[in-house]
Amino acid sequence: MWRRAPYDPPMSHDASDPAHRSPWVRRSRRTAYENPWLSLWHDEVSRPDGLPGIYGVVHFANLAVGIVPLDAHDRVVLVGQFRYTLDAWSWEIPEGGVPLDEDPLDGARRELREETGLTASSWDELGRVHLSNSVTDESGILYLATGLTEGEAAPDGTEALEVRRVPFAEALAMTLDGRITDALSVVGLQRVALARVAGARGSVRPERPPG
C-alpha cells in the first residue's frame, strides 16, 4: 500500500517574480567529460555581477533514491560498503540510481531488493532533496519501507556489501556522532525522527511484532 508521509513541500517558484529569475546568463555549453552515469558540462557565463565567468556542472543521468527500511522491532537495515571516492568505509541506508524515465518508487523497490534481499508491503515518501547543488543537478527522493519480507540479495558487481540491522535510536545517533555521514542517509533517518516528534506516528511507526 502506498502512503505519502507528511513533509514540508518546497517553496513555490514564481518565474514572474524578479527575485526568482536567474541572474546568470549562459553563453555556451560544452561537454568536458561523459560516461554512462554523468556528464561534466563546461559553461561560459555572465555572472550576476555582469562579469564573464565559467561554471562547471555535474549532470547526473539518474535520480537518486534512498530507502529507510524499518522492521517490526524498530530496527533499521543499514548497508556498509567501501566508497571509492572517499577511500573509506561508509554505513548507509540502501540507495541507488533510477533512470529518469522510470517510476522512482519502482526503482526504490528494486534497489532495496538488490542490496538487502528485502521487499516491503508499505512505502512512504519522506521527502525530496538536491545533493551538492552548487556543482551538481542531482536530485533525490527518500522513502520509508515497512512490512519487510526476507529474500535473497543480488548486489551489483561493483558492490561488496555488508548488511546489518540496528535499533532506530542507534541509527539516528550514528547520524549525529559521525558514524553515518552519507547525506541521503542522514536526511532520511532524521526525517523519520522529526516526523515522530511532530506526531506523524501513523506513517512512521514500525509494524507491531508478531504474536
C-alpha atoms as one frame of an Amber mdcrd trajectory, in Angstrom:
protein
   0.000   0.000   0.000   1.230   3.486  -0.835   1.043   6.255   1.738   2.616
   9.672   1.419   4.215  10.814   4.654   3.695  14.452   5.670   6.610  16.711
   4.831   7.147  20.350   4.020   6.772  20.895   0.265   9.413  23.017  -1.472
   8.752  26.726  -1.654   6.853  27.642  -4.810   8.804  29.147  -7.682   7.190
  32.100  -9.413   9.080  32.796 -12.640   7.300  36.150 -12.946   8.866  37.324
  -9.676  12.118  39.177 -10.492  13.673  37.779  -7.334  13.232  34.249  -8.743
  14.702  34.932 -12.175  18.199  33.642 -12.816  20.878  36.349 -12.537  23.170
  34.083 -14.578  23.339  34.150 -18.391  24.706  31.055 -20.116  26.687  31.988
 -23.225  27.769  28.500 -24.250  27.948  24.915 -23.003  30.193  22.014 -23.947
  30.610  18.525 -22.534  34.063  18.256 -20.986  33.641  14.643 -19.850  30.969
  11.986 -20.143  30.278   8.412 -19.019  27.074   6.346 -18.664  26.318   7.863
 -15.248  27.231  11.531 -15.504  28.343  14.381 -17.706  30.556  17.317 -16.822
  29.402  20.486 -18.539  31.693  23.480 -19.004  29.628  26.662 -19.319  30.755
  30.119 -20.366  28.530  32.545 -18.466  27.860  36.104 -17.489  27.884  36.221
 -13.689  25.310  38.021 -11.513  27.719  40.997 -11.294  27.814  41.181 -15.104
  31.398  39.973 -15.477  32.277  36.991 -17.713  32.887  33.720 -15.951  32.733
  29.949 -16.146  30.631  27.338 -14.370  31.175  23.601 -14.140  28.024  21.486
 -13.733  27.999  17.758 -12.964  24.839  16.398 -14.612  23.580  13.009 -13.408
  21.829  10.573 -15.706  19.839   9.058 -12.834  17.653  10.148  -9.946  18.988
   9.157  -6.526  16.724   7.143  -4.235  17.294   6.258  -0.603  15.241   3.863
   1.499  14.879   3.690   5.290  13.830   0.039   5.843  12.253  -0.306   9.290
  11.391  -3.753  10.620   8.784  -4.886  13.139  11.240  -4.415  16.019  12.045
  -0.791  15.115  15.393  -1.708  13.608  16.846  -0.030  10.533  18.532  -2.113
   7.861  21.854  -0.465   7.028  24.252  -1.268   4.210  28.002  -0.907   4.605
  30.421  -0.574   1.736  33.781   0.905   0.838  33.301   4.150  -1.054  35.951
   4.581  -3.743  35.545   8.363  -3.876  36.226   8.780  -0.159  38.704   5.907
   0.209  36.737   4.986   3.326  34.093   2.602   4.663  30.564   4.014   4.845
  27.376   2.893   6.620  24.286   3.980   4.712  20.644   3.274   4.078  20.040
   1.279   0.864  20.452   3.643  -2.077  20.789   3.703  -5.820  20.209   5.473
  -9.084  16.930   5.310 -11.006  16.700   6.214 -14.710  14.765   9.431 -15.205
  12.120   7.676 -17.302  11.386   5.093 -14.573   8.935   5.479 -11.695  11.116
   6.365  -8.675   9.159   4.040  -6.393   9.744   1.112  -8.748  13.437   1.928
  -8.705  13.459   2.154  -4.908  11.809  -1.268  -4.660  14.462  -2.709  -6.958
  17.368  -1.141  -5.073  16.079  -2.395  -1.715  15.687  -5.912  -3.065  19.066
  -5.972  -4.830  21.088  -4.618  -1.895  19.340  -6.377   1.005  17.048  -9.053
  -0.415  14.103  -7.327   1.279  10.707  -6.451  -0.129   8.283  -4.108   1.636
   4.495  -4.024   1.680   4.207  -0.346   2.695   6.039   2.669   1.327   6.014
   6.315   2.465   7.698   9.218   0.732   9.820  11.054   3.287  10.982  13.954
   1.167  12.884  15.219  -1.847  16.348  16.732  -1.804  19.009  18.296  -4.008
  22.518  16.996  -3.380  25.513  19.345  -3.510  23.513  21.890  -5.518  26.381
  24.314  -6.048  28.082  21.957  -8.505  25.549  19.248  -9.441  21.942  18.999
 -10.559  21.478  15.679  -8.722  18.069  15.192  -7.109  16.966  12.507  -4.692
  13.799  11.021  -3.217  13.679   9.336   0.189  11.275   6.587   1.219  10.333
   4.722   4.364   9.777   0.998   3.754   7.906  -1.189   6.274   6.247  -4.579
   6.259   9.546  -6.225   5.351   9.873  -9.711   3.904  13.212 -11.522   3.642
  14.653 -12.625   0.322  17.968 -13.084  -1.422  20.113 -10.067  -2.239  21.635
  -9.601  -5.690  24.096  -6.701  -5.452  25.744  -5.194  -8.483  29.238  -6.352
  -9.398  30.647  -3.021  -8.208  29.160  -3.526  -4.720  30.756  -5.529  -1.896
  28.115  -5.007   0.774  27.679  -5.784   4.453  24.111  -5.649   5.785  23.199
  -5.156   9.429  20.146  -4.225  11.477  20.457  -1.630  14.216  17.838  -0.125
  16.541  16.408   3.061  15.078  17.686   5.092  18.055  21.232   3.883  17.381
  20.985   4.589  13.643  19.830   8.106  14.470  22.737   8.514  16.908  25.093
   7.430  14.129  23.978  10.448  12.073  24.908  12.716  14.976  28.273  11.266
  16.022  29.788  10.862  12.571  29.431   7.121  12.054  26.956   7.891   9.247
  27.952  10.802   7.012  26.182   9.971   3.735  23.743  12.801   3.023  20.756
  10.714   1.915  21.141   8.504   4.982  21.397  11.435   7.387  18.366  13.190
   5.894  16.268  10.032   5.637  16.835   8.892   9.209  16.360  12.367  10.628
  13.162  12.830   8.600  11.702   9.765  10.292  12.766  11.100  13.703  11.298
  14.542  13.029   8.038  13.057  11.799   7.771  11.076  15.036   8.376  14.178
  17.109   5.762  16.033  15.063   3.261  13.297  15.842   3.089  11.679  12.385
   3.290   8.276  14.002   0.720   6.686  11.741   3.153   6.999   8.855   6.477
   6.201  10.503   6.000   3.659  13.288   7.053   0.076  12.579   4.631  -2.798
  12.469   3.808  -4.465  15.760   5.978  -7.564  16.310   4.048 -10.747  15.553
   2.415 -12.566  18.455
